[in-house]
């Protein structure tokens, strides 16, 4: 790889330069699609296991409350960058149907995976 190209690519934080494959002078960089979290919008999310070991979140932000289900359909009430306040209903990912469980509170953005905007 050309030194100038490699240097410029290293400045881009979203690309793992070491795993790029150059064939016939061409390089394919896969498109990364991320969903930006916006207030007053709804999302299907998955709560990662790291959320449940975050004691500061449960104690300080949610008054000891954690969601009991991993899959939620949420409405974002407040977005503070790394923290979002949501209200939501649990759902079954295999059928898409709602489960009779509701939760409202704060979540850390790094501990959720957005499945889709609804």
C-alpha positions in Angstrom: 0.0 0.0 0.0 1.2 3.5 -0.8 2.6 5.3 2.3 0.5 8.4 1.7 -2.7 6.4 1.3 -1.9 4.3 4.4 -1.2 7.5 6.4 -4.5 9.1 5.4 -6.5 5.9 6.1 -5.0 5.7 9.6 -6.5 9.1 10.4 -10.0 7.7 9.8 -11.2 6.2 13.1 -13.9 4.0 11.7 -11.6 1.9 9.4 -9.4 -1.0 10.5 -6.5 -0.4 8.1 -4.7 -3.5 9.0 -7.5 -5.7 7.7 -8.0 -4.0 4.3 -7.3 -6.1 1.3 -5.9 -4.5 -1.9 -6.4 -6.4 -5.1 -5.6 -5.1 -8.5 -5.0 -1.6 -7.1 -8.4 -1.5 -5.6 -9.6 -1.6 -2.0 -13.0 -2.3 -0.8 -14.1 -0.5 2.4 -17.4 -1.9 3.6 -20.1 0.7 4.3 -20.9 1.1 8.0 -24.5 1.9 8.7 -25.1 3.3 12.1 -28.4 4.6 13.5 -28.2 8.0 15.2 -30.3 8.1 18.4 -32.8 10.9 18.3 -35.3 12.2 20.9 -39.0 11.4 20.3 -38.1 8.5 18.0 -38.7 4.8 18.6 -36.2 1.9 18.3 -36.0 -1.8 18.7 -33.0 -2.4 20.9 -31.1 -5.3 22.5 -29.6 -4.7 26.0 -26.1 -6.2 26.1 -25.0 -8.1 29.3 -22.6 -5.3 30.2 -25.6 -3.1 31.0 -26.6 -5.4 33.9 -23.2 -5.2 35.7 -23.1 -1.4 35.6 -24.0 -0.7 39.2 -23.7 3.0 38.9 -26.4 3.0 36.3 -28.9 1.1 38.4 -28.0 2.8 41.7 -27.5 6.4 40.7 -29.6 6.8 37.5 -32.5 4.4 37.9 -33.0 4.1 41.7 -32.0 0.4 41.7 -34.2 -0.5 38.7 -32.9 -2.5 35.8 -34.9 -3.8 32.8 -35.8 -7.5 33.3 -35.9 -8.3 29.5 -33.1 -8.0 26.9 -35.3 -6.9 24.0 -37.2 -3.7 24.2 -39.1 -1.4 21.9 -38.3 2.1 23.3 -39.3 5.7 22.8 -36.3 8.0 23.5 -37.5 10.7 25.9 -34.1 12.4 26.5 -30.7 12.1 24.8 -27.7 13.3 26.7 -25.0 11.9 24.4 -23.8 8.8 26.2 -27.0 8.4 28.2 -30.6 8.1 27.0 -33.8 8.1 29.0 -36.4 5.7 27.5 -39.8 4.3 28.1 -40.5 1.0 26.5 -42.2 -2.4 26.2 -40.5 -5.8 26.0 -40.9 -7.8 22.8 -40.2 -11.3 21.6 -37.5 -11.1 18.9 -38.6 -14.3 17.1 -42.2 -13.2 16.6 -42.0 -9.4 17.0 -44.9 -9.4 19.4 -45.0 -7.4 22.5 -44.6 -8.9 25.9 -46.6 -7.6 28.9 -43.6 -5.9 30.5 -43.0 -2.1 30.6 -39.9 -0.3 31.8 -38.8 3.3 32.0 -35.3 4.7 32.9 -31.8 5.6 31.8 -29.6 3.5 29.6 -26.0 3.9 28.5 -25.6 4.0 24.7 -22.5 1.8 24.8 -24.5 -1.0 26.4 -27.3 -1.2 23.8 -27.4 -2.5 20.3 -30.0 -0.7 18.1 -31.7 -3.3 15.9 -33.9 -0.9 13.9 -35.7 2.4 14.0 -39.5 2.0 14.1 
